C-alpha cells in the first residue's frame, strides 16, 4: 500500500488516486463498495466517485483483511461485523510496523 494516503488538506480523492494508493484496480474498489456498506464515496455531477479520508480508512482495513491476511470477502465482512474496532486497531498496528520495517531496511542499506 502506498505511503501517500495521509496527504494533508485533501478532502476528496478520485477512484484512480485511491486505486494507486492501494495498488489495485479501480474495478476492485467498485466491487468492495458493493460488498462493504461502510464504503460510501460521494459522486459528483458526472457520477465520478470521490473518496473521503473515512472511506480510505475503511479501505485500509478491508485491504489488510483481504489482501494481506487472506480473508475471503465473506470472512472479512464477518470479522468487521463481530469486532470492527479491534480489527481497525490491528490494521493500524500492522501499518505502523511496516513503516518501521521500511525505515530500518533503508537505514541498514544506507550503512
N, CA, C and O atoms as a Tinker XYZ file with bonds, in Angstrom:
   444  protein
     1  N      0.842000   -1.171000    0.000000    73     2
     2  CA     0.000000    0.000000    0.000000    64     1     3
     3  C      0.889000    1.238000    0.000000    63     2     4     5
     4  O      1.940000    1.250000    0.641000    81     3
     5  N      0.482000    2.254000   -0.700000    73     3     6
     6  CA     1.263000    3.470000   -0.864000    64     5     7
     7  C      1.272000    4.307000    0.410000    63     6     8     9
     8  O      0.309000    4.296000    1.176000    81     7
     9  N      2.360000    5.030000    0.630000    73     7    10
    10  CA     2.510000    5.873000    1.816000    64     9    11
    11  C      1.848000    7.234000    1.663000    63    10    12    13
    12  O      1.849000    8.009000    2.619000    81    11
    13  N      1.284000    7.558000    0.506000    73    11    14
    14  CA     0.717000    8.883000    0.248000    64    13    15
    15  C     -0.718000    9.030000    0.729000    63    14    16    17
    16  O     -1.397000    9.985000    0.354000    81    15
    17  N     -1.187000    8.108000    1.546000    73    15    18
    18  CA    -2.576000    8.132000    1.967000    64    17    19
    19  C     -2.870000    9.325000    2.871000    63    18    20    21
    20  O     -3.970000    9.873000    2.802000    81    19
    21  N     -1.956000    9.735000    3.693000    73    19    22
    22  CA    -2.230000   10.780000    4.679000    64    21    23
    23  C     -1.799000   12.165000    4.206000    63    22    24    25
    24  O     -1.175000   12.905000    4.966000    81    23
    25  N     -2.118000   12.524000    2.977000    73    23    26
    26  CA    -1.818000   13.857000    2.489000    64    25    27
    27  C     -2.712000   14.851000    3.216000    63    26    28    29
    28  O     -3.921000   14.651000    3.331000    81    27
    29  N     -2.104000   15.914000    3.700000    73    27    30
    30  CA    -2.872000   16.914000    4.437000    64    29    31
    31  C     -3.635000   17.819000    3.483000    63    30    32    33
    32  O     -3.187000   18.105000    2.373000    81    31
    33  N     -4.788000   18.257000    3.940000    73    31    34
    34  CA    -5.538000   19.237000    3.189000    64    33    35
    35  C     -6.460000   18.677000    2.129000    63    34    36    37
    36  O     -7.235000   19.433000    1.543000    81    35
    37  N     -6.409000   17.407000    1.864000    73    35    38
    38  CA    -7.273000   16.815000    0.837000    64    37    39
    39  C     -8.578000   16.360000    1.473000    63    38    40    41
    40  O     -8.580000   15.716000    2.522000    81    39
    41  N     -9.667000   16.694000    0.840000    73    39    42
    42  CA   -10.977000   16.271000    1.315000    64    41    43
    43  C    -11.434000   15.049000    0.527000    63    42    44    45
    44  O    -11.938000   14.088000    1.107000    81    43
    45  N    -11.259000   15.083000   -0.794000    73    43    46
    46  CA   -11.712000   14.002000   -1.659000    64    45    47
    47  C    -10.576000   13.485000   -2.523000    63    46    48    49
    48  O     -9.674000   14.227000   -2.910000    81    47
    49  N    -10.642000   12.193000   -2.815000    73    47    50
    50  CA    -9.675000   11.538000   -3.683000    64    49    51
    51  C    -10.449000   10.807000   -4.776000    63    50    52    53
    52  O    -11.470000   10.177000   -4.502000    81    51
    53  N     -9.971000   10.891000   -5.998000    73    51    54
    54  CA   -10.635000   10.193000   -7.103000    64    53    55
    55  C    -10.395000    8.696000   -6.979000    63    54    56    57
    56  O     -9.511000    8.254000   -6.246000    81    55
    57  N    -11.189000    7.927000   -7.701000    73    55    58
    58  CA   -11.040000    6.476000   -7.654000    64    57    59
    59  C     -9.671000    6.055000   -8.194000    63    58    60    61
    60  O     -9.095000    5.073000   -7.726000    81    59
    61  N     -9.158000    6.785000   -9.164000    73    59    62
    62  CA    -7.832000    6.490000   -9.709000    64    61    63
    63  C     -6.741000    6.692000   -8.668000    63    62    64    65
    64  O     -5.832000    5.872000   -8.539000    81    63
    65  N     -6.841000    7.793000   -7.926000    73    63    66
    66  CA    -5.855000    8.059000   -6.873000    64    65    67
    67  C     -5.899000    6.991000   -5.794000    63    66    68    69
    68  O     -4.859000    6.524000   -5.329000    81    67
    69  N     -7.102000    6.607000   -5.399000    73    67    70
    70  CA    -7.251000    5.600000   -4.347000    64    69    71
    71  C     -6.739000    4.245000   -4.843000    63    70    72    73
    72  O     -6.090000    3.513000   -4.096000    81    71
    73  N     -7.028000    3.917000   -6.085000    73    71    74
    74  CA    -6.547000    2.657000   -6.659000    64    73    75
    75  C     -5.016000    2.621000   -6.648000    63    74    76    77
    76  O     -4.430000    1.577000   -6.363000    81    75
    77  N     -4.370000    3.733000   -6.952000    73    75    78
    78  CA    -2.902000    3.792000   -6.920000    64    77    79
    79  C     -2.377000    3.686000   -5.493000    63    78    80    81
    80  O     -1.335000    3.074000   -5.262000    81    79
    81  N     -3.090000    4.276000   -4.531000    73    79    82
    82  CA    -2.663000    4.187000   -3.130000    64    81    83
    83  C     -2.555000    2.738000   -2.681000    63    82    84    85
    84  O     -1.625000    2.367000   -1.965000    81    83
    85  N     -3.514000    1.921000   -3.108000    73    83    86
    86  CA    -3.562000    0.528000   -2.682000    64    85    87
    87  C     -2.984000   -0.430000   -3.718000    63    86    88    89
    88  O     -2.919000   -1.637000   -3.488000    81    87
    89  N     -2.569000    0.110000   -4.853000    73    87    90
    90  CA    -2.022000   -0.701000   -5.936000    64    89    91
    91  C     -3.018000   -1.794000   -6.356000    63    90    92    93
    92  O     -2.664000   -2.966000   -6.483000    81    91
    93  N     -4.263000   -1.376000   -6.565000    73    91    94
    94  CA    -5.322000   -2.284000   -7.007000    64    93    95
    95  C     -6.038000   -1.654000   -8.192000    63    94    96    97
    96  O     -5.858000   -0.471000   -8.484000    81    95
    97  N     -6.848000   -2.452000   -8.869000    73    95    98
    98  CA    -7.654000   -1.942000   -9.985000    64    97    99
    99  C     -8.857000   -1.163000   -9.463000    63    98   100   101
   100  O     -9.361000   -1.433000   -8.373000    81    99
   101  N     -9.307000   -0.198000  -10.253000    73    99   102
   102  CA   -10.492000    0.569000   -9.893000    64   101   103
   103  C    -11.714000   -0.332000   -9.775000    63   102   104   105
   104  O    -12.602000   -0.083000   -8.959000    81   103
   105  N    -11.754000   -1.375000  -10.589000    73   103   106
   106  CA   -12.892000   -2.293000  -10.533000    64   105   107
   107  C    -12.973000   -3.001000   -9.181000    63   106   108   109
   108  O    -14.067000   -3.296000   -8.701000    81   107
   109  N    -11.822000   -3.275000   -8.567000    73   107   110
   110  CA   -11.823000   -3.898000   -7.248000    64   109   111
   111  C    -12.413000   -2.955000   -6.211000    63   110   112   113
   112  O    -13.145000   -3.398000   -5.326000    81   111
   113  N    -12.111000   -1.666000   -6.300000    73   111   114
   114  CA   -12.689000   -0.688000   -5.374000    64   113   115
   115  C    -14.206000   -0.609000   -5.549000    63   114   116   117
   116  O    -14.945000   -0.522000   -4.568000    81   115
   117  N    -14.665000   -0.640000   -6.796000    73   115   118
   118  CA   -16.117000   -0.615000   -7.037000    64   117   119
   119  C    -16.768000   -1.882000   -6.480000    63   118   120   121
   120  O    -17.864000   -1.824000   -5.922000    81   119
   121  N    -16.099000   -3.020000   -6.632000    73   119   122
   122  CA   -16.614000   -4.280000   -6.091000    64   121   123
   123  C    -16.694000   -4.214000   -4.567000    63   122   124   125
   124  O    -17.713000   -4.579000   -3.981000    81   123
   125  N    -15.618000   -3.748000   -3.924000    73   123   126
   126  CA   -15.626000   -3.635000   -2.463000    64   125   127
   127  C    -16.722000   -2.675000   -1.999000    63   126   128   129
   128  O    -17.335000   -2.888000   -0.953000    81   127
   129  N    -16.965000   -1.625000   -2.774000    73   127   130
   130  CA   -18.026000   -0.673000   -2.426000    64   129   131
   131  C    -19.383000   -1.391000   -2.376000    63   130   132   133
   132  O    -20.206000   -1.108000   -1.506000    81   131
   133  N    -19.608000   -2.314000   -3.306000    73   131   134
   134  CA   -20.859000   -3.069000   -3.318000    64   133   135
   135  C    -20.921000   -4.074000   -2.172000    63   134   136   137
   136  O    -21.998000   -4.337000   -1.637000    81   135
   137  N    -19.790000   -4.629000   -1.796000    73   135   138
   138  CA   -19.745000   -5.680000   -0.792000    64   137   139
   139  C    -19.745000   -5.157000    0.646000    63   138   140   141
   140  O    -20.296000   -5.802000    1.538000    81   139
   141  N    -19.139000   -4.007000    0.873000    73   139   142
   142  CA   -18.984000   -3.462000    2.221000    64   141   143
   143  C    -19.743000   -2.138000    2.313000    63   142   144   145
   144  O    -19.410000   -1.170000    1.628000    81   143
   145  N    -20.757000   -2.109000    3.159000    73   143   146
   146  CA   -21.591000   -0.912000    3.243000    64   145   147
   147  C    -20.909000    0.265000    3.929000    63   146   148   149
   148  O    -21.468000    1.361000    3.938000    81   147
   149  N    -19.724000    0.081000    4.502000    73   147   150
   150  CA   -19.018000    1.193000    5.151000    64   149   151
   151  C    -18.308000    2.092000    4.132000    63   150   152   153
   152  O    -17.900000    3.204000    4.465000    81   151
   153  N    -18.162000    1.619000    2.911000    73   151   154
   154  CA   -17.511000    2.411000    1.860000    64   153   155
   155  C    -18.608000    3.127000    1.087000    63   154   156   157
   156  O    -19.398000    2.504000    0.378000    81   155
   157  N    -18.642000    4.446000    1.235000    73   155   158
   158  CA   -19.693000    5.240000    0.610000    64   157   159
   159  C    -19.096000    6.493000   -0.040000    63   158   160   161
   160  O    -19.265000    7.599000    0.474000    81   159
   161  N    -18.401000    6.322000   -1.162000    73   159   162
   162  CA   -17.865000    7.520000   -1.808000    64   161   163
   163  C    -19.001000    8.393000   -2.334000    63   162   164   165
   164  O    -20.031000    7.890000   -2.781000    81   163
   165  N    -18.800000    9.686000   -2.274000    73   163   166
   166  CA   -19.786000   10.596000   -2.858000    64   165   167
   167  C    -19.549000   10.624000   -4.366000    63   166   168   169
   168  O    -18.458000   10.308000   -4.842000    81   167
   169  N    -20.560000   10.998000   -5.089000    73   167   170
   170  CA   -20.421000   11.091000   -6.545000    64   169   171
   171  C    -20.695000   12.523000   -6.971000    63   170   172   173
   172  O    -21.630000   13.165000   -6.493000    81   171
   173  N    -19.851000   13.011000   -7.888000    73   171   174
   174  CA   -20.062000   14.369000   -8.393000    64   173   175
   175  C    -21.128000   14.348000   -9.491000    63   174   176   177
   176  O    -21.739000   13.312000   -9.751000    81   175
   177  N    -21.345000   15.489000  -10.126000    73   175   178
   178  CA   -22.400000   15.592000  -11.141000    64   177   179
   179  C    -22.180000   14.636000  -12.312000    63   178   180   181
   180  O    -23.135000   14.185000  -12.945000    81   179
   181  N    -20.913000   14.333000  -12.592000    73   179   182
   182  CA   -20.598000   13.420000  -13.686000    64   181   183
   183  C    -20.726000   11.959000  -13.271000    63   182   184   185
   184  O    -20.661000   11.065000  -14.114000    81   183
   185  N    -20.907000   11.713000  -11.969000    73   183   186
   186  CA   -21.008000   10.342000  -11.484000    64   185   187
   187  C    -19.686000    9.744000  -11.049000    63   186   188   189
   188  O    -19.611000    8.556000  -10.734000    81   187
   189  N    -18.631000   10.569000  -11.032000    73   187   190
   190  CA   -17.323000   10.086000  -10.592000    64   189   191
   191  C    -17.303000    9.918000   -9.081000    63   190   192   193
   192  O    -17.809000   10.764000   -8.342000    81   191
   193  N    -16.717000    8.822000   -8.633000    73   191   194
   194  CA   -16.614000    8.555000   -7.198000    64   193   195
   195  C    -15.526000    9.422000   -6.585000    63   194   196   197
   196  O    -14.436000    9.566000   -7.140000    81   195
   197  N    -15.842000    9.999000   -5.424000    73   195   198
   198  CA   -14.889000   10.797000   -4.673000    64   197   199
   199  C    -14.818000   10.230000   -3.255000    63   198   200   201
   200  O    -15.810000   10.231000   -2.526000    81   199
   201  N    -13.648000    9.751000   -2.879000    73   199   202
   202  CA   -13.461000    9.075000   -1.594000    64   201   203
   203  C    -12.968000   10.050000   -0.534000    63   202   204   205
   204  O    -12.114000   10.895000   -0.803000    81   203
   205  N    -13.517000    9.928000    0.680000    73   203   206
   206  CA   -13.087000   10.748000    1.815000    64   205   207
   207  C    -12.020000    9.995000    2.613000    63   206   208   209
   208  O    -11.726000    8.834000    2.330000    81   207
   209  N    -11.448000   10.665000    3.608000    73   207   210
   210  CA   -10.470000   10.009000    4.484000    64   209   211
   211  C    -11.112000    8.824000    5.213000    63   210   212   213
   212  O    -10.459000    7.801000    5.417000    81   211
   213  N    -12.381000    8.952000    5.607000    73   211   214
   214  CA   -13.065000    7.833000    6.260000    64   213   215
   215  C    -13.173000    6.634000    5.321000    63   214   216   217
   216  O    -12.947000    5.497000    5.735000    81   215
   217  N    -13.515000    6.887000    4.063000    73   215   218
   218  CA   -13.577000    5.795000    3.091000    64   217   219
   219  C    -12.216000    5.119000    2.963000    63   218   220   221
   220  O    -12.127000    3.892000    2.901000    81   219
   221  N    -11.166000    5.918000    2.923000    73   219   222
   222  CA    -9.817000    5.369000    2.766000    64   221   223
   223  C     -9.423000    4.557000    3.993000    63   222   224   225
   224  O     -8.785000    3.513000    3.858000    81   223
   225  N     -9.790000    5.018000    5.190000    73   223   226
   226  CA    -9.509000    4.233000    6.401000    64   225   227
   227  C    -10.236000    2.894000    6.367000    63   226   228   229
   228  O     -9.672000    1.866000    6.744000    81   227
   229  N    -11.480000    2.906000    5.919000    73   227   230
   230  CA   -12.219000    1.651000    5.796000    64   229   231
   231  C    -11.568000    0.748000    4.751000    63   230   232   233
   232  O    -11.467000   -0.463000    4.950000    81   231
   233  N    -11.132000    1.333000    3.644000    73   231   234
   234  CA   -10.460000    0.542000    2.618000    64   233   235
   235  C     -9.153000   -0.047000    3.137000    63   234   236   237
   236  O     -8.794000   -1.167000    2.773000    81   235
   237  N     -8.435000    0.695000    3.988000    73   235   238
   238  CA    -7.202000    0.164000    4.579000    64   237   239
   239  C     -7.497000   -1.095000    5.384000    63   238   240   241
   240  O     -6.758000   -2.076000    5.299000    81   239
   241  N     -8.561000   -1.070000    6.153000    73   239   242
   242  CA    -8.933000   -2.229000    6.973000    64   241   243
   243  C     -9.311000   -3.404000    6.071000    63   242   244   245
   244  O     -8.871000   -4.532000    6.293000    81   243
   245  N    -10.119000   -3.136000    5.067000    73   243   246
   246  CA   -10.539000   -4.193000    4.145000    64   245   247
   247  C     -9.341000   -4.738000    3.378000    63   246   248   249
   248  O     -9.209000   -5.950000    3.208000    81   247
   249  N     -8.472000   -3.853000    2.918000    73   247   250
   250  CA    -7.266000   -4.266000    2.206000    64   249   251
   251  C     -6.416000   -5.175000    3.094000    63   250   252   253
   252  O     -5.914000   -6.206000    2.645000    81   251
   253  N     -6.263000   -4.781000    4.358000    73   251   254
   254  CA    -5.481000   -5.587000    5.294000    64   253   255
   255  C     -6.080000   -6.976000    5.455000    63   254   256   257
   256  O     -5.360000   -7.973000    5.415000    81   255
   257  N     -7.385000   -7.046000    5.635000    73   255   258
   258  CA    -8.040000   -8.337000    5.834000    64   257   259
   259  C     -7.975000   -9.218000    4.588000    63   258   260   261
   260  O     -7.631000  -10.397000    4.672000    81   259
   261  N     -8.304000   -8.643000    3.441000    73   259   262
   262  CA    -8.439000   -9.442000    2.222000    64   261   263
   263  C     -7.095000   -9.693000    1.546000    63   262   264   265
   264  O     -6.772000  -10.834000    1.217000    81   263
   265  N     -6.323000   -8.656000    1.340000    73   263   266
   266  CA    -5.085000   -8.786000    0.560000    64   265   267
   267  C     -3.891000   -9.233000    1.395000    63   266   268   269
   268  O     -3.069000  -10.019000    0.924000    81   267
   269  N     -3.785000   -8.744000    2.627000    73   267   270
   270  CA    -2.603000   -9.060000    3.429000    64   269   271
   271  C     -2.801000  -10.280000    4.321000    63   270   272   273
   272  O     -1.868000  -11.054000    4.531000    81   271
   273  N     -4.004000  -10.453000    4.842000    73   271   274
   274  CA    -4.243000  -11.555000    5.774000    64   273   275
   275  C     -4.988000  -12.721000    5.142000    63   274   276   277
   276  O     -5.154000  -13.759000    5.782000    81   275
   277  N     -5.439000  -12.574000    3.901000    73   275   278
   278  CA    -6.014000  -13.676000    3.157000    64   277   279
   279  C     -7.453000  -14.036000    3.477000    63   278   280   281
   280  O     -7.888000  -15.150000    3.184000    81   279
   281  N     -8.195000  -13.120000    4.069000    73   279   282
   282  CA    -9.606000  -13.378000    4.348000    64   281   283
   283  C    -10.396000  -13.404000    3.040000    63   282   284   285
   284  O    -10.038000  -12.721000    2.080000    81   283
   285  N    -11.459000  -14.185000    3.008000    73   283   286
   286  CA   -12.416000  -14.099000    1.904000    64   285   287
   287  C    -13.266000  -12.846000    2.142000    63   286   288   289
   288  O    -13.231000  -12.258000    3.223000    81   287
   289  N    -14.019000  -12.454000    1.135000    73   287   290
   290  CA   -14.912000  -11.302000    1.302000    64   289   291
   291  C    -15.892000  -11.574000    2.434000    63   290   292   293
   292  O    -16.113000  -10.720000    3.293000    81   291
   293  N    -16.477000  -12.769000    2.430000    73   291   294
   294  CA   -17.439000  -13.113000    3.483000    64   293   295
   295  C    -16.755000  -13.135000    4.849000    63   294   296   297
   296  O    -17.329000  -12.670000    5.834000    81   295
   297  N    -15.545000  -13.664000    4.916000    73   295   298
   298  CA   -14.802000  -13.699000    6.174000    64   297   299
   299  C    -14.476000  -12.308000    6.680000    63   298   300   301
   300  O    -14.547000  -12.047000    7.881000    81   299
   301  N    -14.116000  -11.405000    5.761000    73   299   302
   302  CA   -13.824000  -10.019000    6.137000    64   301   303
   303  C    -15.081000   -9.320000    6.643000    63   302   304   305
   304  O    -15.024000   -8.570000    7.617000    81   303
   305  N    -16.211000   -9.561000    5.989000    73   303   306
   306  CA   -17.477000   -8.974000    6.442000    64   305   307
   307  C    -17.792000   -9.441000    7.858000    63   306   308   309
   308  O    -18.180000   -8.645000    8.713000    81   307
   309  N    -17.620000  -10.740000    8.097000    73   307   310
   310  CA   -17.910000  -11.310000    9.413000    64   309   311
   311  C    -16.977000  -10.727000   10.475000    63   310   312   313
   312  O    -17.416000  -10.376000   11.570000    81   311
   313  N    -15.692000  -10.628000   10.143000    73   311   314
   314  CA   -14.706000  -10.072000   11.083000    64   313   315
   315  C    -15.071000   -8.633000   11.442000    63   314   316   317
   316  O    -15.009000   -8.250000   12.610000    81   315
   317  N    -15.445000   -7.847000   10.459000    73   315   318
   318  CA   -15.835000   -6.456000   10.712000    64   317   319
   319  C    -17.133000   -6.372000   11.508000    63   318   320   321
   320  O    -17.294000   -5.489000   12.351000    81   319
   321  N    -18.049000   -7.284000   11.243000    73   319   322
   322  CA   -19.319000   -7.282000   11.963000    64   321   323
   323  C    -19.109000   -7.631000   13.435000    63   322   324   325
   324  O    -19.711000   -7.018000   14.316000    81   323
   325  N    -18.260000   -8.610000   13.693000    73   323   326
   326  CA   -18.048000   -9.076000   15.065000    64   325   327
   327  C    -17.257000   -8.066000   15.893000    63   326   328   329
   328  O    -17.638000   -7.750000   17.020000    81   327
   329  N    -16.163000   -7.563000   15.337000    73   327   330
   330  CA   -15.310000   -6.693000   16.139000    64   329   331
   331  C    -14.573000   -5.689000   15.266000    63   330   332   333
   332  O    -13.378000   -5.837000   15.008000    81   331
   333  N    -15.283000   -4.676000   14.816000    73   331   334
   334  CA   -14.713000   -3.678000   13.909000    64   333   335
   335  C    -13.569000   -2.899000   14.547000    63   334   336   337
   336  O    -12.551000   -2.658000   13.898000    81   335
   337  N    -13.722000   -2.499000   15.821000    73   335   338
   338  CA   -12.704000   -1.660000   16.452000    64   337   339
   339  C    -11.386000   -2.410000   16.638000    63   338   340   341
   340  O    -10.317000   -1.854000   16.388000    81   339
   341  N    -11.455000   -3.650000   17.069000    73   339   342
   342  CA   -10.226000   -4.434000   17.232000    64   341   343
   343  C     -9.552000   -4.661000   15.882000    63   342   344   345
   344  O     -8.327000   -4.603000   15.777000    81   343
   345  N    -10.347000   -4.916000   14.858000    73   343   346
   346  CA    -9.815000   -5.121000   13.514000    64   345   347
   347  C     -9.139000   -3.854000   13.009000    63   346   348   349
   348  O     -8.075000   -3.927000   12.395000    81   347
   349  N     -9.736000   -2.698000   13.257000    73   347   350
   350  CA    -9.149000   -1.424000   12.841000    64   349   351
   351  C     -7.850000   -1.169000   13.585000    63   350   352   353
   352  O     -6.873000   -0.724000   12.984000    81   351
   353  N     -7.823000   -1.446000   14.888000    73   351   354
   354  CA    -6.598000   -1.262000   15.671000    64   353   355
   355  C     -5.487000   -2.156000   15.164000    63   354   356   357
   356  O     -4.344000   -1.717000   15.039000    81   355
   357  N     -5.809000   -3.406000   14.872000    73   355   358
   358  CA    -4.816000   -4.345000   14.361000    64   357   359
   359  C     -4.266000   -3.867000   13.030000    63   358   360   361
   360  O     -3.062000   -3.953000   12.786000    81   359
   361  N     -5.135000   -3.368000   12.172000    73   359   362
   362  CA    -4.714000   -2.859000   10.869000    64   361   363
   363  C     -3.751000   -1.685000   11.033000    63   362   364   365
   364  O     -2.747000   -1.605000   10.324000    81   363
   365  N     -4.048000   -0.776000   11.958000    73   363   366
   366  CA    -3.175000    0.378000   12.197000    64   365   367
   367  C     -1.821000   -0.058000   12.744000    63   366   368   369
   368  O     -0.790000    0.499000   12.366000    81   367
   369  N     -1.816000   -1.047000   13.627000    73   367   370
   370  CA    -0.554000   -1.554000   14.185000    64   369   371
   371  C      0.304000   -2.167000   13.082000    63   370   372   373
   372  O      1.510000   -1.930000   13.027000    81   371
   373  N     -0.313000   -2.948000   12.213000    73   371   374
   374  CA     0.422000   -3.574000   11.115000    64   373   375
   375  C      1.010000   -2.516000   10.192000    63   374   376   377
   376  O      2.149000   -2.652000    9.747000    81   375
   377  N      0.250000   -1.466000    9.899000    73   375   378
   378  CA     0.758000   -0.386000    9.054000    64   377   379
   379  C      1.958000    0.303000    9.701000    63   378   380   381
   380  O      2.943000    0.608000    9.029000    81   379
   381  N      1.870000    0.543000   11.001000    73   379   382
   382  CA     2.975000    1.177000   11.720000    64   381   383
   383  C      4.218000    0.298000   11.696000    63   382   384   385
   384  O      5.328000    0.784000   11.479000    81   383
   385  N      4.028000   -0.980000   11.917000    73   383   386
   386  CA     5.163000   -1.906000   11.895000    64   385   387
   387  C      5.798000   -1.987000   10.506000    63   386   388   389
   388  O      7.019000   -2.083000   10.383000    81   387
   389  N      4.970000   -1.947000    9.469000    73   387   390
   390  CA     5.515000   -1.951000    8.110000    64   389   391
   391  C      6.328000   -0.696000    7.826000    63   390   392   393
   392  O      7.357000   -0.764000    7.154000    81   391
   393  N      5.877000    0.448000    8.330000    73   391   394
   394  CA     6.635000    1.694000    8.157000    64   393   395
   395  C      7.974000    1.608000    8.874000    63   394   396   397
   396  O      8.999000    2.045000    8.351000    81   395
   397  N      7.957000    1.038000   10.085000    73   395   398
   398  CA     9.200000    0.883000   10.849000    64   397   399
   399  C     10.144000   -0.059000   10.118000    63   398   400   401
   400  O     11.344000    0.204000   10.041000    81   399
   401  N      9.614000   -1.156000    9.582000    73   399   402
   402  CA    10.449000   -2.101000    8.835000    64   401   403
   403  C     11.100000   -1.424000    7.634000    63   402   404   405
   404  O     12.290000   -1.610000    7.380000    81   403
   405  N     10.321000   -0.644000    6.902000    73   403   406
   406  CA    10.851000    0.065000    5.739000    64   405   407
   407  C     11.943000    1.038000    6.161000    63   406   408   409
   408  O     12.989000    1.116000    5.517000    81   407
   409  N     11.707000    1.779000    7.237000    73   407   410
   410  CA    12.696000    2.728000    7.739000    64   409   411
   411  C     13.985000    2.007000    8.118000    63   410   412   413
   412  O     15.073000    2.448000    7.747000    81   411
   413  N     13.872000    0.910000    8.848000    73   411   414
   414  CA    15.050000    0.184000    9.299000    64   413   415
   415  C     15.796000   -0.449000    8.133000    63   414   416   417
   416  O     17.027000   -0.482000    8.124000    81   415
   417  N     15.059000   -0.948000    7.153000    73   415   418
   418  CA    15.703000   -1.520000    5.969000    64   417   419
   419  C     16.462000   -0.447000    5.206000    63   418   420   421
   420  O     17.594000   -0.666000    4.774000    81   419
   421  N     15.834000    0.721000    5.038000    73   419   422
   422  CA    16.516000    1.840000    4.370000    64   421   423
   423  C     17.744000    2.279000    5.154000    63   422   424   425
   424  O     18.782000    2.588000    4.570000    81   423
   425  N     17.626000    2.305000    6.467000    73   423   426
   426  CA    18.756000    2.690000    7.315000    64   425   427
   427  C     19.896000    1.691000    7.172000    63   426   428   429
   428  O     21.056000    2.084000    7.050000    81   427
   429  N     19.571000    0.402000    7.187000    73   427   430
   430  CA    20.589000   -0.643000    7.027000    64   429   431
   431  C     21.270000   -0.542000    5.669000    63   430   432   433
   432  O     22.490000   -0.669000    5.568000    81   431
   433  N     20.477000   -0.313000    4.625000    73   431   434
   434  CA    21.034000   -0.200000    3.278000    64   433   435
   435  C     21.949000    1.022000    3.148000    63   434   436   437
   436  O     22.878000    1.033000    2.340000    81   435
   437  N     21.673000    2.039000    3.949000    73   435   438
   438  CA    22.484000    3.257000    3.899000    64   437   439
   439  C     23.806000    3.149000    4.654000    63   438   440   441
   440  O     24.668000    4.019000    4.528000    81   439
   441  N     23.963000    2.103000    5.422000    73   439   442
   442  CA    25.209000    1.939000    6.183000    64   441   443
   443  C     26.295000    1.321000    5.374000    63   442   444
   444  O     27.401000    1.119000    5.876000    81   443
